[in-house]
Amino acid sequence: MPIKRLTVLSVASVFTLVSAAFAAGHLTQDQQRAMDARNAHMTLYSFNLGKVGAMVQDRVPYDADVASAAAANLAALAAIDEAGYWVEGTDTSIEGSRAKPEIWTDMAGFDAEQVKLATATAAFAAVAGNGLDAMKAGFGPVGQSCSSCHESYRAPRE
């Protein structure tokens, strides 16, 4: 085989491999938007959980207004339809994603976790402003719901 043809074939092969690797590691615009939306949503959960969690752990004094507002925010967040956040191809194979592939292979289980969270946060919102003891009791099922979903569907931090 002439050297010129061999060089062209070699370059074409390398280009094909590099292109495939590049495409495999990058997201479509829809996938990136879905990941951005769900990351923002989880950040809002964390922000509001931090406020009530500090009260539950007695790190800050109980404040009925703050607890009520944070719990209402959590309930509102849990009521949002997240279906568009979970676009195929945005699992742990993508850098920055902790979404396990099990989300897509067990969507019914994942959806059940979301319903469980919505139920727990709605109940929590109803009692969070009724005193520290009521808030602590209402917070338990919210934390259990978060943990249950994360154990099954979220990869640990690397």
N, C-alpha and C positions, 0 to 999 in steps of 0.2 A: 504494500500500500504506500503510495507516495507520501512523503513527509507533510506536504501542504494539506492533503486530505485528512491525514491523521491529526494534525493540529486543529483543523476546523472541527472535526468530530470531538476531539478532546475538549475544546472550548465550549462547544454546544452541550456536551454532557455536563460539564461543570456548571454552566449557566442554568441548565434544567434542574440540577440538584439544588443549587443555591436558591433558585426561584421557588421551588417546592418547600424548602426549609423556611424561607421568608414568609410564604403564604400560610404555612402551618402555624407560625408564631404570631400572626397578626389577625386582627378582628375586622369584620365588616363594620360599616357605620352603624347598622342596627344592633350588632352585638356589642359594640362599644357603648352605645347609648343605654342599652339594657344593663350592662355592668355598672355604668356610672349611676344610673337611677337606683339600682339596688344597693350600691355602696353608700349613696347619700341617704337612702331610707334607713339602712342599718346604723349610720352615724346619728341620725335623729333618734332612733331607739336608744342608742348608747347615751346620748346627751340627757334624755329624760330619765332613763333608768339610773343614771349617776346621781341625779338630784334626790330621788326617793331612796335609792340604795344607801346613800350617806346617812339619811335619817334612820333607815332600818338598822344600820350598823351603829347607830348612836354617835356618829362622827360629827354630825351637825344637829342642832336642835330641831325638833319637829316644827313644821310650819304648815298649817292646814291649807293655806292658799297655794303655796308652792307645791305641796303634795297633790292637791286637787288638780292643779293645772298640768303637772307632769303626767299624772295618771290619765287625764282626759286626752292629752297628746298621744300617749301610748295607745289608748283605745282607738283614737282616730287613725293612727298609723296602721294599726292591725286591721282596720276595716277597709283599707285601700286594696283594690284588686292588684295583686302583684304578678299576675300571669305574664305580663309583658317583660318582666325582669329576667325571666328564666329561659332565655333563648338558647337553643342547642348550640354547642360549640363554645360555651362560656364557663366550662368547668375548670377543674384544677390543671388541665393541660395548658391553660393560658396563664401566663405570668400575672400575678396579682389577684387571681381568683382562688377562693377557698371553697367554692361550691363543688361538692363531691358529685361524681357522675350518677350516684344513686338518686339524685333529684329527678333525673330524666328516666331512670329505669324503674323508679317507684313513685311516680307522680301522685298516685292516690294517697300514699302514705305521707308524702310531703304536703299535699293539700290538707290532709287531716291535721297535721301539725299547725298549719296556718289557722284553721278553724279553732283549734284548741287555744292558740294564742289570742285570737279575737275574743273568745269567750272569757278567758282569764283576765284580759285587760279591761273588758267592759265591767266585769264584777269588781275589779280593783278600783276603777274610776268611781264606782258607786260608794265606796267606803273610805277612800284615801283621805278625805277631809274630815273624817269622824273621830279623829284621835289617833295617837301613836299606835296603840294596841290594835285597833281596827285596821290601820294601814299596814302594819307588820303582817297581820293574818291574811290580808288581801294580796300582799306582795308575794307570798310563798308560791301560789299557783302560777304566777307570771314567771318567776324565776325557774320553776320546774319546767314550764313550757319551753322557755328559751333553751334550757339545758338539754331537754329531750330532742329538740330539733337539731341543735348544734352537734350532739353526739352522733346522730344519724347522717346528717347532710352537710356538715361543714368540716373541712380539713383543718388540722391544727396549724398554727403559725409555724413557719420554717425558721 
